Amino acid sequence: MPAVTIRNLSEETHRALKVRAAQHGCSAEAEMRAILENAVRPASRLRLGTALAEMSRKIGLTNADVEALEQTRDRKPAEPLRFE
């Protein structure tokens, strides 16, 4: 698992981080991981599969519709683009 070193962190920030960690009952390192995780992977992020499933439910797409699309789809491989 990757490790990260944070340099030049102010004393005030480090102290506030330790206080926050104590309030949450965890170590400063665990608190930093949680902060970073929430910052880059928020719970409200768009999940493509969930969004597509929700859209298909809204328009009333059924498994029978998907099967019909599969049967009529062109199955030959696409021709590569030529830049001549």
C-alpha positions in Angstrom: 0.0 0.0 0.0 1.4 3.5 -0.9 2.7 5.8 1.9 2.5 9.6 1.9 4.7 12.0 3.7 3.4 15.5 4.3 6.1 18.1 4.8 6.0 21.6 6.2 2.7 21.1 8.1 2.2 24.0 10.5 2.2 23.3 14.2 -1.3 24.7 14.5 -2.6 22.3 11.8 -0.9 19.3 13.3 -2.3 20.2 16.8 -5.8 20.6 15.3 -5.5 17.3 13.5 -4.5 15.5 16.8 -7.5 17.1 18.6 -9.9 16.1 15.8 -8.5 12.5 15.9 -9.0 12.4 19.7 -12.6 13.6 19.3 -13.2 10.7 16.8 -11.3 8.2 19.0 -8.6 7.4 16.5 -5.0 8.1 15.8 -3.8 11.2 13.8 -2.8 8.9 11.0 -6.2 7.3 10.8 -7.8 10.7 10.9 -5.6 11.9 8.0 -6.6 8.8 6.0 -10.3 9.5 6.7 -10.0 13.1 5.6 -8.2 12.2 2.4 -10.6 9.5 1.6 -13.6 11.8 2.1 -12.0 14.5 0.0 -11.2 12.4 -3.0 -13.9 9.8 -2.8 -17.0 11.5 -1.4 -20.1 9.4 -0.7 -22.1 11.6 -3.0 -19.9 10.9 -6.1 -21.7 9.7 -9.3 -21.5 6.0 -9.7 -22.0 5.2 -13.4 -23.6 1.8 -13.0 -26.1 3.1 -10.5 -26.9 6.1 -12.6 -27.5 4.0 -15.7 -29.7 1.6 -13.8 -31.7 4.5 -12.4 -32.2 6.0 -15.9 -33.3 2.7 -17.3 -35.9 2.3 -14.5 -37.2 5.8 -15.1 -37.8 5.1 -18.8 -39.2 1.7 -18.1 -36.5 -0.4 -19.8 -37.0 -4.1 -19.2 -34.9 -7.2 -19.6 -37.0 -8.1 -22.7 -36.1 -4.7 -24.2 -32.4 -5.4 -23.6 -32.7 -8.9 -25.2 -34.4 -7.4 -28.2 -31.6 -4.9 -28.7 -29.0 -7.7 -28.3 -30.7 -9.7 -31.1 -30.8 -6.9 -33.6 -27.3 -5.5 -32.9 -24.7 -5.8 -35.7 -22.2 -8.3 -34.5 -19.4 -7.9 -37.1 -16.3 -6.1 -35.8 -16.0 -2.4 -36.5 -13.7 -1.3 -39.3 -10.7 0.7 -38.1 -10.5 4.3 -39.1 -8.2 5.1 -42.0 -6.4 8.5 -42.0 -5.4 8.6 -45.7 
